[in-house]
């Protein structure tokens, strides 16, 4: 499901916006509970991370390109479209039901972290 701007901002408030940034598109992982960093960058690794930290449930895909809308998907579909997702130079996958965010940038591997609880 393509998200409206309001839905996009609401999901971003629950995930991306809870991290600081480094530069214009990278998240600052300092102070976050980083679950895993990988150097692997392929569809199989993305599927593994989604399965390990999410299993089923709702996912939100935030492409780094603001011209491409964010989408909400069943996490099972992330695996089906993993190759296409990896065509994005940068992207974040929010595992909504599990409070985990996965980031990938320019083929540099993945970072999976718990989304910080506001406090």
N, C-alpha and C positions, 0 to 999 in steps of 0.2 A: 504494500500500500504506500503510495507516495504521500509524504507528510506535507501538510500545509505549513506556512511559515510559523504560525502559532504553535503547532505541534512540534515542529523542529526545535524551536526555542525552548519549549517545555522539556523535551528530552535532553537537550543540550544542558539545561540547568541542572538536570539530574546526573550528568556525566561529564562531558567535556569542560564545562564551565567551573567545575570543582577543582580543576588543576590549573596551576600557573602555566605560563608559556615561556619558551625559549625561542627567541626569534619570532618569525611570523606564523609558523605552522606547527612547530614541535611543542609537545607538552613537556612540562617540567615534572619529572617523576620524583624529585627530592621530597621527602616527607610522605610519599605514598607507599602503600604496601605492594611492591612489585612482586608479582607471583612468578614471573618468568620472563627472561630475555632470550631470544633465539637468534642465531645467525642464519638459520634456514629461511628461505623466502620462496615458498611455493604453495600450491593449492593444498597439498597434503598436510603441510605444517599448519596452515590456517584452519583446516578441518579438524586437526588434532587439538589445537588450542580451543576452538569453539566447543568441541566435544568434552574436553577435560574440564573446562571452567564454566561451561554453560549447559551442556546436554541439550535439553529441549527448552522451549519457551520462546519469548519474544526477543528479537534483536533489532537494533536500529543501526543502519549503516549511514555514516556521515562521510561523504566524499569530500576531499579537500577543495575541489573545484566548486565554487559557489553557483556555477551555472547548472550543476547537476543536483537535483533535489535529493534530500535524505529520504530513506525508505524504511518502513517497519516491515519486518519479515519474520516468519517462523524460522528459528535457528537452523532447522533442517535444510532450508533453502540456501543458507550461506554456503554449505558444502556443495550444493548443486551449481552455484554460481561463483565459486571461489576463483576460478581462472579469470573470469571477467572482472571481479573485484580487484584482483592484483594488477590489472591494467591501469588502475588509478595511481598517479604518482604518490599520493598520500590518502589515507583513509582510516577511519576509526569504526570499530564495530562494538556497540554497547550491548552487552548481554544483560538486558533489563532485569530479568527475574533473579539474576545472580549478582548484580552489582559489580560487574567486571567490565573493564574497557580494554580493547585490544587495538594497538596502534601499529600501522606500518607505513614506512616512508621510503620511496625510491629504491626498493629492493634491498634495504638494509636489515631485514629481519623484522621480528615482531617484538612488541613489549605488551605483556598482559599485566594489569594491575587492578586492585580493588579500588573502586571509586571512593574517595574520602567522604566521610559523613560530615556534614557541616557542623561546626561547633563553635 
